[in-house]
Amino acid sequence: MASWPELLAHLEAAREEAVRSLGEERAYHIINVHAAALVEAGKAIEAAYGPEERAASMLYAQLPSLLAELAWAQLALLSAHYPSAFRCLRSALELACRARLADLAYPAEAAERKLAKAALLERKRKKWPRGWRLVKKALGSLSAFELEREELLRLRRAWKTASKHAHASLTAWGNESCLWRPWAFDEQMATSILQASDAISDAILLLFLDAFPRAREQIAAFFSAREWESYLPMTYRCLRMRDCSR
């Protein structure tokens, strides 16, 4: 069994290999692009909405948790613990979708009441969607933006990939001829995680744009100064639409 110093050495070796193989920009893509975008969205919301409005939003309340999931996904990618990265990404998407649906279902309720009611509905499977149905319903509720077929398929692929690898498995890489080896860098898996992170973060940002239209202008200014459209095409398309805000 490895000692604690040996485990730390494995972590550092895995990080170095990820940076060497992917390049520093790609290796830190999740934190430098997706977490940064959510942080900026939070700042824009804080500038455009008062404390009471923000406190009433379940989606806004989940912002720290969403950032934490992205941070853990980044760390898992760097340490070559790919199942954990997929779990964090899937969790972030589900969390954002649940929060947005709770806000829409109970718009006049305080956040605590929304949480209690949503928890009750979750125990009644027929009244609260789960899995992909949850994601699809949340994105179908967007007030002034409709996903195109290819956009929905892109997100569906990311969801299926994350779900496939998020569950414990003896063949976590989906390869029956090869056991999963912790700390071992795999470029194909790392690339798959980065692609999934793009699609999932893109969807989460859409939910925030829909929920907080008054923050749209400041968010748009942030994105216009960055060449991230290839990563977040739905977000950029939404920001270009004049009627994306209410």
C-alpha positions as CSV (number, residue, x, y, z in Angstrom):
1,M,0.0,0.0,0.0
2,A,1.3,3.4,-0.9
3,S,2.3,5.8,1.8
4,W,1.0,9.4,2.0
5,P,4.2,10.9,0.5
6,E,4.0,8.4,-2.3
7,L,0.4,9.4,-3.0
8,L,1.4,13.0,-3.1
9,A,4.2,12.1,-5.5
10,H,1.7,10.2,-7.7
11,L,-0.6,13.3,-7.8
12,E,2.3,15.6,-8.8
13,A,3.5,13.2,-11.5
14,A,0.0,12.9,-12.9
15,R,-0.4,16.7,-13.0
16,E,3.0,17.1,-14.7
17,E,2.0,14.5,-17.3
18,A,-1.3,16.2,-18.0
19,V,0.3,19.6,-18.5
20,R,3.1,18.1,-20.6
21,S,0.7,16.2,-22.8
22,L,-2.2,18.6,-23.1
23,G,-0.4,21.9,-22.8
24,E,-1.0,24.2,-19.8
25,E,-3.9,26.0,-21.5
26,R,-5.9,22.8,-22.1
27,A,-4.8,21.2,-18.8
28,Y,-6.4,24.0,-16.8
29,H,-9.2,24.6,-19.2
30,I,-12.1,23.9,-16.8
31,I,-11.0,26.3,-14.1
32,N,-9.7,29.0,-16.5
33,V,-12.7,29.0,-18.8
34,H,-15.8,27.5,-17.2
35,A,-15.2,28.5,-13.6
36,A,-14.0,31.9,-14.7
37,A,-17.2,32.4,-16.7
38,L,-19.4,31.4,-13.8
39,V,-17.5,33.7,-11.4
40,E,-18.1,36.6,-13.8
41,A,-21.8,35.7,-14.2
42,G,-22.0,35.9,-10.4
43,K,-20.4,39.3,-10.3
44,A,-22.8,40.6,-13.0
45,I,-25.8,39.2,-11.1
46,E,-24.6,40.9,-7.9
47,A,-24.3,44.2,-9.8
48,A,-27.7,43.9,-11.5
49,Y,-29.9,42.5,-8.7
50,G,-30.4,43.4,-5.1
51,P,-29.8,41.2,-2.1
52,E,-33.5,40.2,-1.7
53,E,-33.7,39.2,-5.4
54,R,-30.6,37.1,-5.2
55,A,-31.6,35.5,-1.9
56,A,-34.8,34.3,-3.5
57,S,-33.0,32.4,-6.2
58,M,-32.2,28.8,-5.7
59,L,-30.0,28.9,-8.8
60,Y,-27.9,31.8,-7.5
61,A,-27.7,30.1,-4.1
62,Q,-26.1,27.1,-5.8
63,L,-23.4,29.1,-7.5
64,P,-20.7,28.3,-4.8
65,S,-21.5,24.6,-5.1
66,L,-21.4,24.7,-8.9
67,L,-17.9,26.4,-8.7
68,A,-16.8,23.7,-6.3
69,E,-17.9,20.9,-8.6
70,L,-15.9,22.5,-11.5
71,A,-12.9,22.9,-9.3
72,W,-13.0,19.3,-8.3
73,A,-13.5,18.3,-11.9
74,Q,-10.4,20.2,-12.7
75,L,-8.4,18.6,-9.9
76,A,-9.6,15.1,-11.0
77,L,-8.6,15.8,-14.5
78,L,-5.1,16.8,-13.4
79,S,-4.7,13.8,-11.2
80,A,-6.0,11.4,-13.9
81,H,-9.0,10.4,-11.8
82,Y,-11.3,10.5,-14.7
83,P,-14.5,9.0,-13.2
84,S,-14.4,11.7,-10.5
85,A,-14.2,14.4,-13.1
86,F,-17.2,13.0,-14.9
87,R,-19.2,12.7,-11.7
88,C,-18.5,16.3,-10.8
89,L,-19.5,17.6,-14.2
90,R,-22.8,15.6,-14.2
91,S,-23.5,16.7,-10.7
92,A,-23.0,20.4,-11.6
93,L,-25.5,20.1,-14.5
94,E,-28.1,18.3,-12.4
95,L,-27.7,20.8,-9.6
96,A,-28.2,23.8,-11.9
97,C,-31.2,22.2,-13.6
98,R,-32.9,21.3,-10.3
99,A,-32.4,24.8,-8.9
100,R,-33.8,26.5,-12.0
101,L,-36.8,24.2,-12.1
102,A,-37.5,24.9,-8.4
103,D,-37.3,28.7,-9.1
104,L,-39.7,28.4,-11.9
105,A,-42.1,26.1,-10.0
106,Y,-42.2,28.3,-6.9
107,P,-41.4,31.9,-8.1
108,A,-43.0,33.6,-5.1
109,E,-41.5,31.4,-2.4
110,A,-38.4,32.1,-0.3
111,A,-35.4,29.9,-1.1
112,E,-35.8,27.8,2.0
113,R,-39.4,27.0,1.1
114,K,-38.4,26.2,-2.5
115,L,-35.8,23.8,-1.2
116,A,-38.3,22.0,1.0
117,K,-40.9,21.7,-1.7
118,A,-38.4,20.5,-4.3
119,A,-37.1,17.9,-1.9
120,L,-40.7,16.7,-1.4
121,L,-41.3,16.5,-5.1
122,E,-38.0,14.6,-5.6
123,R,-39.3,11.8,-3.4
124,K,-42.3,11.5,-5.7
125,R,-40.6,10.3,-8.9
126,K,-43.5,11.0,-11.2
127,K,-43.7,14.6,-10.2
128,W,-40.0,15.6,-10.5
129,P,-37.9,14.5,-13.5
130,R,-34.6,12.8,-13.1
131,G,-31.5,12.1,-15.2
132,W,-31.7,13.3,-18.8
133,R,-35.4,14.2,-18.5
134,L,-34.5,16.7,-15.7
135,V,-31.9,18.4,-18.0
136,K,-34.2,18.4,-21.0
137,K,-37.0,19.9,-19.0
138,A,-34.8,22.7,-17.5
139,L,-33.5,23.7,-20.9
140,G,-36.9,23.4,-22.4
141,S,-38.1,26.0,-19.9
142,L,-35.8,28.7,-21.3
143,S,-38.0,31.8,-22.0
144,A,-36.4,33.2,-25.1
145,F,-33.9,30.6,-26.4
146,E,-34.5,27.3,-27.9
147,L,-31.8,24.7,-28.4
148,E,-31.2,23.6,-32.0
149,R,-31.2,19.9,-32.7
150,E,-27.4,19.7,-33.0
151,E,-27.0,21.7,-29.8
152,L,-29.3,19.3,-27.9
153,L,-27.5,16.3,-29.4
154,R,-24.1,17.7,-28.3
155,L,-25.4,18.1,-24.7
156,R,-27.0,14.6,-24.8
157,R,-23.7,13.1,-25.9
158,A,-21.9,14.9,-23.0
159,W,-24.5,13.7,-20.6
160,K,-24.3,10.1,-21.7
161,T,-20.5,10.1,-21.6
162,A,-20.5,11.6,-18.1
163,S,-23.1,9.1,-16.9
164,K,-21.3,6.2,-18.4
165,H,-18.0,7.0,-16.6
166,A,-19.5,8.5,-13.4
167,H,-20.6,5.1,-11.9
168,A,-18.2,2.8,-10.2
169,S,-17.0,0.1,-12.6
170,L,-14.2,-2.4,-12.9
171,T,-13.7,-1.1,-16.5
172,A,-14.1,2.6,-15.8
173,W,-12.8,3.5,-19.3
174,G,-15.3,1.2,-21.0
175,N,-12.5,-1.1,-22.2
176,E,-13.0,-4.7,-21.1
177,S,-9.4,-5.6,-22.0
178,C,-7.9,-2.9,-19.7
179,L,-8.3,-2.2,-16.0
180,W,-8.5,1.3,-14.9
181,R,-5.1,2.5,-13.6
182,P,-5.2,5.4,-11.2
183,W,-2.6,8.2,-11.9
184,A,-2.1,7.0,-15.5
185,F,-2.7,9.8,-18.0
186,D,-5.0,9.0,-20.9
187,E,-5.3,11.6,-23.6
188,Q,-8.5,10.2,-25.0
189,M,-10.2,10.3,-21.7
190,A,-8.9,13.8,-20.8
191,T,-10.1,15.1,-24.2
192,S,-13.5,13.5,-23.6
193,I,-13.7,15.3,-20.2
194,L,-12.8,18.6,-21.7
195,Q,-15.5,18.2,-24.4
196,A,-18.1,17.3,-21.8
197,S,-17.1,20.2,-19.7
198,D,-17.7,22.6,-22.6
199,A,-21.2,21.3,-23.3
200,I,-22.2,21.1,-19.7
201,S,-20.9,24.6,-18.8
202,D,-22.6,26.0,-21.9
203,A,-25.9,24.7,-20.6
204,I,-25.4,26.0,-17.1
205,L,-24.6,29.4,-18.4
206,L,-27.8,29.4,-20.5
207,L,-29.8,28.8,-17.3
208,F,-28.1,31.8,-15.6
209,L,-28.7,34.0,-18.6
210,D,-32.4,33.1,-18.6
211,A,-32.8,33.5,-14.9
212,F,-31.0,36.9,-14.7
213,P,-31.6,38.8,-17.9
214,R,-30.6,42.2,-16.3
215,A,-27.1,40.8,-15.9
216,R,-26.9,39.9,-19.6
217,E,-25.1,43.1,-20.8
218,Q,-22.2,42.8,-18.3
219,I,-21.9,39.1,-19.1
220,A,-21.9,39.8,-22.8
221,A,-19.1,42.4,-22.4
222,F,-17.0,39.8,-20.6
223,F,-17.5,37.1,-23.3
224,S,-17.0,39.5,-26.2
225,A,-13.4,40.1,-25.0
226,R,-12.6,36.4,-25.1
227,E,-12.4,33.9,-27.9
228,W,-14.4,31.1,-26.2
229,E,-17.2,30.7,-28.8
230,S,-15.8,27.3,-29.9
231,Y,-16.2,26.1,-26.3
232,L,-19.5,27.8,-25.5
233,P,-21.4,28.2,-28.7
234,M,-24.9,28.3,-27.2
235,T,-23.9,31.0,-24.7
236,Y,-22.5,33.2,-27.5
237,R,-25.6,32.6,-29.7
238,C,-27.8,33.5,-26.8
239,L,-25.9,36.7,-26.1
240,R,-26.1,37.8,-29.7
241,M,-29.9,37.5,-29.6
242,R,-31.6,40.7,-28.7
243,D,-34.5,38.9,-27.2
244,C,-32.5,36.6,-25.0
245,S,-33.4,38.7,-22.0
246,R,-37.0,39.4,-20.9
